[in-house]
Every structure is written in structure tokens, then in C-alpha cells.
Amino acid sequence: MSEIPKKYIQFDFSKIKTYLRANEEHNILYLHALIAVIGSLSALLILEGGKESLPSTIHYLLVLIEKTCVIIVIAYIVSRIKYFQEILAGKFTLKNQAVVILLFGIISIFGSYSGIDVFGAIANVRDLGPMIAGLIGGPVVGLGTGLIGGLYRYFFLGGPTTVPCSIATILAGLFAGIIFIANGRKFIGILGAVIFAVLMEMFHMLLVILLIHPYSQALAIVGEVSVPMIFANAMGILVFSFIISNLLREQKTTEERDLYFDELERKKNELKVAQKIQQTFIPDTIPLLNDYDISAFNIPAKEVGGDFYDFIPVTDDKLGIAIANVSEKGVPAALLMALSKTIVQTKARETQHVSDVMEYLNKLVMIEADSGIDLALFYAVLDMKNKTLRYINAGNDSPLLFIKDSESIVKLINENFHLGKIINREFEENEINLNSGDILIFYTDGVINALNEEKEHFGIERLKTLLRENYNLKPEEMIQKINQEISSFSKDKFQIDDMTLVVLKVK
């Protein structure tokens, strides 16, 4: 015999997997299902061989439990089909309802076909299919499944319990569907499903008593099959309810994962847009001044940062210098940064007074006290002709002034409060004189708070040391030196804060 090409075997297996819609982790479950089928069939043979030695009620119970196990295995495999999962997720279509009705109708038929003859009646687990279908699919699915199981019982099996059993199967699906609707179109849960199964089978027995004559025959049948049928159907509902609950948790986890990734993707796109906006607010060029050299750099810790710097022409011989730090990062910080910079630019062109700019900005960027966002800003006006600097520092790290004549370093005054907290705050300007060779370093806290592997901060003292040892460098070279030292110190460790640095040197 010729060997079957391997590719055909692989093709068929892959098609089966697409219909079952299982992840790799479920493959082992299918193996367990196969073992359960084999075990159940073996149990059936053993029970059939030894039934003479067992009480009739126990024998009926064990056989029905075996049938229930087979149905549960089949129902589990059905539960992995996409149509079932669509219905479980509340996505009803004519197609998936028809498929589920047909599949659980077949399960109901199997419950009848594998039943046990008891005084001409059939002890069975036929109601399992309609009950499960109704509890997860509503009245249409439940009733449709019940009709398949009930009509099969009525037309093909016969016996004294034909009418009550057929009616009970149809009503089992309908009642289960009504419970689904009454529970807000949701599965009722494990306990509720088991209670319903017990009550439904008791109702089934009641129909037998009411509709079968003579009365003595009805009592004899109910006496033999009531306990096995109630227990077996309740056990089947119990196990399958666990399966349904697990599927619902799985769907919820999948939905939450998808929502998380969708939100993550949305935020990434939002950050990219905000980053482009932020970059437009960072000066492309550094002003060229006759008696001063200036250089600057900005490195956001995230895709969007909250630091900014700016150079604003106030008059022909006066230059506004701003450096700011927004405590939060990301899009909110970038938006506040953009707003603040726009306000400073607008007001700085209207007035030479530093205090006017700060008071105007303070009023317009009122920030809620509990928002967790702080705006720190250093703003100064450089009088290039008279070599003076008038400034106000509202909460930003104090700039360092290197005085060439004494080779000393002083920190400029910091008012130690943030903008936008108190609307009518008054601001007092400070003024310093500048001489040839003097250097000013403006920076945000990300520079001195850079961390190394031991979680040690770079610190203000290291920055001062760099300034003393490299005061002869040009501003651009000094920034490169500082950046190199920070990188060496942190060993390129990811930094949690933006770093902004501006160096001004008097020629």
C-alpha cells in the first residue's frame, strides 16, 4: 500500500484546529477529552457486564453518569467551536444560532438514544442539551434544541412516557432560555444552573406522574429513574457550568487584553503626535550675539517631555531667556509646556519687565492644587548692552553663575514656589551684573537627578566641579562635556526625568 503524503495529513489537522479555535495550551485538553471518551466507553462495558450484581437504581445511576461524561466531553469540544463562543459572547446571528441548535439537538438525541429501558420508559439525560443551550443562548436556541430532542423522543422511541418526556425536553430548553433573558441575557452561574437542573428534572418526574396511566405504573417508573436522572443531569450541568464559567473568564481576559493593547497603541500614537508638537516648541536655532555665546540641549525622558527652553527677542539689545520644568511627563505635561511657552513668548514681546511676564503667566495657567502637576519656570531678560540680567526663578533649580574674576560659583535666588497655584501672587525681580568670562548654567532637575546603577544622583556638586574645571570651554563644548559626564556616571541607564541645559558665556 502506498504511503499517504504527509502534507495531506497536516492540511486536514490544520483545518480541524481552525474550526475548534483553540490555542496551543488547549491541545492537551483535547487529548484528555479523547482519554475521557475511551474511559467512558470502557466503563460502559464494565457496567453492562456486571449489572446483575448491582441494585437497579445504582445500576441506572452509574450508566447515566457514564452517558453524562460522554455528553460533557462532546459538549466541551462543541464549546471550542467559534459559533458557540460567539453566542457565549452575546454575538447572535442566524448562522451561529442554527449551528448551536443543531449541535446541542444532536447531544439531546444522544441522551435519548443511550438511555436505559425501565418498565418500557427511557431513563436518560436528554434534557442536558436543551438546558445548556437555553442557559447560554436564550429562548430561541433553547427551544430549538428542545424541539429536536423532544420530537426525536416522540417519533422514534415510543413507550408509556413518550408524551411527558417529549414535553419536558421541549420545556427544558424554553425555561432555560427564559432564565437567560431574566438574568439580563447572561449565564446564570454554576449554582443557579444546578438548581435549575434539579428543579427541571423534578418537574419532568411530575409530568410523568400526571400524564401516565395507570397511576401505579407512573409511580413505579418515577421510583426507579427519578434519583438517577436528577443526579446525572445535575452533575452534567455542574461540570458544563464550570466549562462555561471558564470560557467566560477566558473571553473577559481576552477582551481586557485587546482593550489594553488598543489603548496602548492609541497612547503610542498620541505620544508620537504630541512629540512632534513638542519638537516644534524647541528652538531650531540658537541666537548669535556679539558679546555672548549661547548653547542649549533638551533630552526628554519619555517620548514627550515637560521641559522647555526659549530665547525671545524683547528689543534690539535685550533677550528673554526661559527654561521651565513641568513635573508630570507625557501628553499633559507637553500641553502645559506648549501653553506656557506661548504665553511667555506673547507677553515677553509686550514688556521688558520680567515680573509682568511671570504674573501674567501665573494667572493664565491656574493649576488645580490636587492635579499633581507643577510648573517651575526661570525667566530672565539679558541686557546685552549693559551686561545685566534681571530674573525671577519660580521653583526651577537655581542657575549657577561662574564668576571669572574670583573663579567662584554662586547660585541665583530661587523663590521656591511654582506657578499657577496662587492667582494674585506678586513677583520680585532680581538683578546681577555680568563680566567678561562669566558663565551662567541654566538647567532643570533632570540634570542633577540623573541616577547611576547604585541609584546615586549626579548632584549639584558634580555640576559645579565640571564648571570650575571647564570654564575655558565654549558653551557648546561645555554642554557636550556635561552630557558625556552624565552618560558616563549613569552608564546610559534609562533616566526618569527630562534633562534641559542652557549655557551662556560672556565674551
MOVEN-V627704 format. One record per residue. N is the residue number from 1. RES is the residue in three letters. PSI is psi in whole degrees, 0 to 359 (999 if undefined). OMEGA is omega as a letter, one per 30 degrees, with the letter a starting at -180 (NA if undefined). NEAR is the number of other ideal C-beta (glycine too) atoms within 8 Angstrom. Layout:
N/RES/PSI/OMEGA/NEAR, N/RES/PSI/OMEGA/NEAR
//
This chain:
1/MET/134/a/2, 2/SER/149/a/3, 3/GLU/138/l/4, 4/ILE/129/a/6, 5/PRO/138/a/6, 6/LYS/327/a/6, 7/LYS/329/a/6, 8/TYR/323/l/8, 9/ILE/315/l/9, 10/GLN/321/a/8, 11/PHE/314/a/8, 12/ASP/318/a/8, 13/PHE/320/a/8, 14/SER/325/l/8, 15/LYS/321/l/8, 16/ILE/317/a/8, 17/LYS/325/a/8, 18/THR/325/l/7, 19/TYR/325/a/8, 20/LEU/344/l/11, 21/ARG/46/a/8, 22/ALA/149/l/10, 23/ASN/172/a/4, 24/GLU/328/a/5, 25/GLU/344/a/5, 26/HIS/350/a/10, 27/ASN/320/l/8, 28/ILE/330/l/7, 29/LEU/323/l/9, 30/TYR/324/l/11, 31/LEU/316/l/8, 32/HIS/322/l/8, 33/ALA/317/l/11, 34/LEU/317/l/8, 35/ILE/321/l/8, 36/ALA/321/l/10, 37/VAL/312/l/10, 38/ILE/316/l/8, 39/GLY/320/a/9, 40/SER/318/l/12, 41/LEU/322/l/9, 42/SER/318/l/8, 43/ALA/322/l/11, 44/LEU/315/a/10, 45/LEU/319/a/8, 46/ILE/315/a/8, 47/LEU/319/l/12, 48/GLU/324/a/7, 49/GLY/334/a/6, 50/GLY/21/a/8, 51/LYS/335/a/8, 52/GLU/334/a/4, 53/SER/0/a/4, 54/LEU/147/l/9, 55/PRO/147/a/5, 56/SER/317/a/7, 57/THR/317/l/9, 58/ILE/319/l/8, 59/HIS/314/l/11, 60/TYR/319/a/14, 61/LEU/313/a/12, 62/LEU/320/l/11, 63/VAL/317/l/12, 64/LEU/324/l/16, 65/ILE/318/l/11, 66/GLU/318/l/12, 67/LYS/321/l/15, 68/THR/320/l/15, 69/CYS/318/l/12, 70/VAL/316/a/13, 71/ILE/320/l/15, 72/ILE/318/l/12, 73/VAL/314/l/12, 74/ILE/315/a/10, 75/ALA/325/l/15, 76/TYR/315/l/12, 77/ILE/320/l/11, 78/VAL/323/a/12, 79/SER/342/l/12, 80/ARG/353/l/11, 81/ILE/144/a/13, 82/LYS/327/a/8, 83/TYR/320/l/10, 84/PHE/316/a/14, 85/GLN/328/l/13, 86/GLU/315/l/11, 87/ILE/318/l/15, 88/LEU/329/l/13, 89/ALA/2/l/7, 90/GLY/16/a/6, 91/LYS/85/a/7, 92/PHE/133/l/9, 93/THR/163/l/7, 94/LEU/322/a/5, 95/LYS/309/a/7, 96/ASN/329/l/14, 97/GLN/317/l/14, 98/ALA/318/a/9, 99/VAL/315/a/10, 100/VAL/320/l/16, 101/ILE/313/a/14, 102/LEU/313/a/9, 103/LEU/314/a/11, 104/PHE/336/l/16, 105/GLY/319/l/14, 106/ILE/321/l/10, 107/ILE/319/l/15, 108/SER/319/l/19, 109/ILE/318/l/12, 110/PHE/321/l/12, 111/GLY/325/l/17, 112/SER/313/a/15, 113/TYR/325/a/6, 114/SER/13/a/9, 115/GLY/176/a/13, 116/ILE/133/l/9, 117/ASP/123/l/8, 118/VAL/104/a/11, 119/PHE/38/l/9, 120/GLY/348/l/7, 121/ALA/171/a/13, 122/ILE/111/l/13, 123/ALA/128/a/13, 124/ASN/174/l/13, 125/VAL/38/a/15, 126/ARG/328/a/14, 127/ASP/345/a/17, 128/LEU/311/a/17, 129/GLY/305/l/18, 130/PRO/322/a/18, 131/MET/314/l/18, 132/ILE/314/a/14, 133/ALA/316/a/18, 134/GLY/321/a/23, 135/LEU/336/l/16, 136/ILE/345/a/12, 137/GLY/354/l/15, 138/GLY/183/a/11, 139/PRO/320/a/11, 140/VAL/310/a/9, 141/VAL/317/a/18, 142/GLY/314/a/21, 143/LEU/319/l/13, 144/GLY/316/l/14, 145/THR/317/l/18, 146/GLY/322/l/18, 147/LEU/318/l/11, 148/ILE/310/a/14, 149/GLY/319/a/20, 150/GLY/316/l/14, 151/LEU/323/l/9, 152/TYR/315/l/12, 153/ARG/320/a/15, 154/TYR/316/a/10, 155/PHE/338/a/5, 156/PHE/342/a/7, 157/LEU/324/l/10, 158/GLY/197/l/4, 159/GLY/170/a/8, 160/PRO/337/a/9, 161/THR/16/a/12, 162/THR/308/a/11, 163/VAL/305/a/8, 164/PRO/323/a/13, 165/CYS/321/l/17, 166/SER/314/l/12, 167/ILE/317/a/11, 168/ALA/319/a/14, 169/THR/317/l/16, 170/ILE/315/a/14, 171/LEU/331/l/11, 172/ALA/314/l/16, 173/GLY/320/a/21, 174/LEU/312/a/13, 175/PHE/319/l/12, 176/ALA/319/l/17, 177/GLY/322/l/17, 178/ILE/320/l/10, 179/ILE/319/l/13, 180/PHE/314/l/18, 181/ILE/315/a/9, 182/ALA/334/a/6, 183/ASN/22/l/10, 184/GLY/33/l/4, 185/ARG/39/l/7, 186/LYS/155/l/6, 187/PHE/138/a/13, 188/ILE/344/a/10, 189/GLY/168/a/8, 190/ILE/308/a/9, 191/LEU/315/l/6, 192/GLY/320/a/10, 193/ALA/319/l/15, 194/VAL/316/l/12, 195/ILE/317/l/8, 196/PHE/317/a/15, 197/ALA/317/l/15, 198/VAL/312/a/11, 199/LEU/323/a/8, 200/MET/318/l/16, 201/GLU/329/l/14, 202/MET/320/l/10, 203/PHE/321/l/10, 204/HIS/313/l/14, 205/MET/323/l/13, 206/LEU/318/l/8, 207/LEU/321/l/12, 208/VAL/315/a/15, 209/ILE/320/a/11, 210/LEU/328/a/7, 211/LEU/352/a/9, 212/ILE/136/l/13, 213/HIS/140/g/5, 214/PRO/162/a/6, 215/TYR/324/a/8, 216/SER/323/l/6, 217/GLN/320/l/11, 218/ALA/316/l/13, 219/LEU/322/l/9, 220/ALA/317/l/9, 221/ILE/312/a/15, 222/VAL/321/l/11, 223/GLY/327/a/7, 224/GLU/321/a/12, 225/VAL/347/a/13, 226/SER/309/a/11, 227/VAL/311/l/8, 228/PRO/317/a/13, 229/MET/318/l/15, 230/ILE/314/a/12, 231/PHE/314/a/11, 232/ALA/316/l/14, 233/ASN/321/l/17, 234/ALA/319/l/12, 235/MET/318/l/10, 236/GLY/316/l/14, 237/ILE/321/l/15, 238/LEU/309/a/12, 239/VAL/315/a/10, 240/PHE/332/l/13, 241/SER/323/l/13, 242/PHE/318/l/9, 243/ILE/314/a/12, 244/ILE/315/l/13, 245/SER/320/l/11, 246/ASN/318/l/8, 247/LEU/320/l/11, 248/LEU/319/l/10, 249/ARG/321/l/8, 250/GLU/316/l/8, 251/GLN/319/l/11, 252/LYS/317/l/8, 253/THR/318/l/8, 254/THR/317/l/8, 255/GLU/316/l/8, 256/GLU/320/l/8, 257/ARG/315/a/8, 258/ASP/319/l/8, 259/LEU/320/l/8, 260/TYR/313/a/8, 261/PHE/325/l/8, 262/ASP/316/l/8, 263/GLU/321/l/8, 264/LEU/317/l/8, 265/GLU/320/l/8, 266/ARG/317/l/8, 267/LYS/323/l/8, 268/LYS/316/l/8, 269/ASN/321/l/8, 270/GLU/318/l/9, 271/LEU/323/l/13, 272/LYS/318/l/9, 273/VAL/314/a/8, 274/ALA/326/l/14, 275/GLN/318/l/12, 276/LYS/320/l/8, 277/ILE/315/a/10, 278/GLN/318/a/15, 279/GLN/332/l/7, 280/THR/342/a/6, 281/PHE/355/l/10, 282/ILE/127/a/9, 283/PRO/134/l/8, 284/ASP/331/a/3, 285/THR/157/l/4, 286/ILE/133/a/8, 287/PRO/140/l/8, 288/LEU/119/a/3, 289/LEU/149/a/9, 290/ASN/315/a/5, 291/ASP/11/a/7, 292/TYR/148/l/11, 293/ASP/136/l/10, 294/ILE/142/l/13, 295/SER/156/a/12, 296/ALA/158/l/12, 297/PHE/157/a/9, 298/ASN/128/l/13, 299/ILE/108/l/10, 300/PRO/139/l/12, 301/ALA/328/l/12, 302/LYS/185/l/8, 303/GLU/330/l/7, 304/VAL/127/a/13, 305/GLY/178/a/14, 306/GLY/5/l/13, 307/ASP/151/l/16, 308/PHE/161/l/15, 309/TYR/161/a/15, 310/ASP/153/l/12, 311/PHE/122/a/11, 312/ILE/118/l/12, 313/PRO/115/l/10, 314/VAL/309/l/10, 315/THR/186/a/6, 316/ASP/329/a/4, 317/ASP/16/l/6, 318/LYS/137/a/12, 319/LEU/126/l/12, 320/GLY/135/l/16, 321/ILE/124/a/16, 322/ALA/139/l/15, 323/ILE/130/a/15, 324/ALA/160/l/16, 325/ASN/121/l/16, 326/VAL/127/a/15, 327/SER/320/l/10, 328/GLU/160/l/10, 329/LYS/174/l/12, 330/GLY/201/a/10, 331/VAL/313/l/9, 332/PRO/318/l/8, 333/ALA/319/a/15, 334/ALA/321/l/15, 335/LEU/317/l/9, 336/LEU/322/l/15, 337/MET/314/a/16, 338/ALA/318/l/11, 339/LEU/313/a/10, 340/SER/316/a/16, 341/LYS/320/l/13, 342/THR/317/l/8, 343/ILE/314/l/12, 344/VAL/314/l/16, 345/GLN/316/a/10, 346/THR/311/a/8, 347/LYS/326/a/12, 348/ALA/332/l/14, 349/ARG/350/a/8, 350/GLU/338/a/6, 351/THR/150/l/7, 352/GLN/355/a/6, 353/HIS/123/a/7, 354/VAL/320/a/13, 355/SER/324/l/11, 356/ASP/318/l/10, 357/VAL/315/a/14, 358/MET/319/l/14, 359/GLU/321/l/11, 360/TYR/315/l/10, 361/LEU/318/a/14, 362/ASN/321/a/14, 363/LYS/324/a/8, 364/LEU/341/a/8, 365/VAL/44/l/13, 366/MET/124/a/8, 367/ILE/135/l/13, 368/GLU/139/a/5, 369/ALA/330/a/5, 370/ASP/16/a/4, 371/SER/341/a/6, 372/GLY/5/a/5, 373/ILE/127/l/11, 374/ASP/138/l/8, 375/LEU/114/l/16, 376/ALA/135/a/15, 377/LEU/132/l/16, 378/PHE/123/l/15, 379/TYR/134/a/15, 380/ALA/156/l/12, 381/VAL/118/l/15, 382/LEU/119/l/12, 383/ASP/100/a/11, 384/MET/332/a/12, 385/LYS/313/a/5, 386/ASN/358/l/5, 387/LYS/54/l/10, 388/THR/158/l/10, 389/LEU/116/l/11, 390/ARG/133/a/10, 391/TYR/162/l/14, 392/ILE/131/l/14, 393/ASN/107/a/13, 394/ALA/81/l/15, 395/GLY/353/l/13, 396/ASN/159/l/13, 397/ASP/138/a/11, 398/SER/124/l/9, 399/PRO/153/l/12, 400/LEU/134/l/14, 401/LEU/117/l/12, 402/PHE/119/a/14, 403/ILE/114/a/11, 404/LYS/318/a/11, 405/ASP/320/a/6, 406/SER/357/a/5, 407/GLU/40/l/8, 408/SER/164/l/6, 409/ILE/131/l/10, 410/VAL/153/l/7, 411/LYS/134/l/9, 412/LEU/156/a/12, 413/ILE/138/l/7, 414/ASN/123/a/10, 415/GLU/345/l/10, 416/ASN/39/l/4, 417/PHE/159/a/8, 418/HIS/159/a/10, 419/LEU/156/l/14, 420/GLY/13/a/8, 421/LYS/318/l/9, 422/ILE/119/a/6, 423/ILE/325/a/6, 424/ASN/26/a/4, 425/ARG/139/l/9, 426/GLU/145/a/6, 427/PHE/137/l/12, 428/GLU/127/a/7, 429/GLU/148/l/10, 430/ASN/154/a/10, 431/GLU/139/l/8, 432/ILE/155/l/9, 433/ASN/146/a/6, 434/LEU/144/l/9, 435/ASN/167/a/10, 436/SER/132/l/6, 437/GLY/347/l/9, 438/ASP/149/a/12, 439/ILE/135/l/15, 440/LEU/131/l/13, 441/ILE/116/l/12, 442/PHE/136/a/12, 443/TYR/160/l/15, 444/THR/170/a/16, 445/ASP/342/l/9, 446/GLY/335/a/15, 447/VAL/308/a/15, 448/ILE/345/l/13, 449/ASN/6/l/9, 450/ALA/137/a/14, 451/LEU/149/l/11, 452/ASN/188/a/11, 453/GLU/335/l/6, 454/GLU/10/a/4, 455/LYS/32/l/5, 456/GLU/139/l/6, 457/HIS/149/l/7, 458/PHE/314/l/14, 459/GLY/157/a/8, 460/ILE/328/a/6, 461/GLU/322/l/6, 462/ARG/322/l/11, 463/LEU/319/l/15, 464/LYS/317/l/10, 465/THR/317/l/8, 466/LEU/321/l/12, 467/LEU/316/l/14, 468/ARG/319/a/10, 469/GLU/345/a/6, 470/ASN/25/a/10, 471/TYR/342/a/11, 472/ASN/351/l/3, 473/LEU/157/l/8, 474/LYS/157/a/8, 475/PRO/317/a/13, 476/GLU/319/l/9, 477/GLU/324/l/9, 478/MET/320/l/16, 479/ILE/318/l/13, 480/GLN/319/l/8, 481/LYS/314/l/11, 482/ILE/316/l/12, 483/ASN/319/l/10, 484/GLN/318/a/8, 485/GLU/321/l/11, 486/ILE/317/l/12, 487/SER/318/l/9, 488/SER/320/a/7, 489/PHE/314/a/10, 490/SER/349/a/13, 491/LYS/43/l/8, 492/ASP/26/l/4, 493/LYS/140/l/8, 494/PHE/129/a/4, 495/GLN/142/a/11, 496/ILE/356/a/5, 497/ASP/153/l/11, 498/ASP/153/l/14, 499/MET/121/l/16, 500/THR/136/a/17, 501/LEU/132/l/15, 502/VAL/130/l/13, 503/VAL/127/l/15, 504/LEU/128/a/13, 505/LYS/133/l/14, 506/VAL/128/a/12, 507/LYS/999/NA/7
//
